[in-house]
């Protein structure tokens, strides 16, 4: 995953003199402009049913293949059927997405 600009760490001061420090200024500017923190990543899909758990929040795009069911869980192991077989699913860190398929789909993750 390619990271663009990361959030400054606690060791970087917010203010230098009377101005916002450059690293924090760029961070706030990126948020305001809607610049994504990373590039999109193709997910290596394993055997069906395949479960994906993102480490950070983002959106999963599901397309192609022959998808039978897409289930979503916020509580580990407690899945709910989305009623979708393709499309986009917004996810928070550590949510789970279970894709059951008979023909290999393409999954792309985009952080937000």
Buried (B, 14 or more C-beta within 10 A) or exposed (E): EEEEEEEBEEEEEEEEEEEBBEBBBBBEEBEEEEEEBBEBBEBEBEEBBBEBEBEBBBBBBBEEBEBEBBBBBEEEEEBEEBEBBEEEBEBEEEBBBBBBBEEBBEBBBBBE
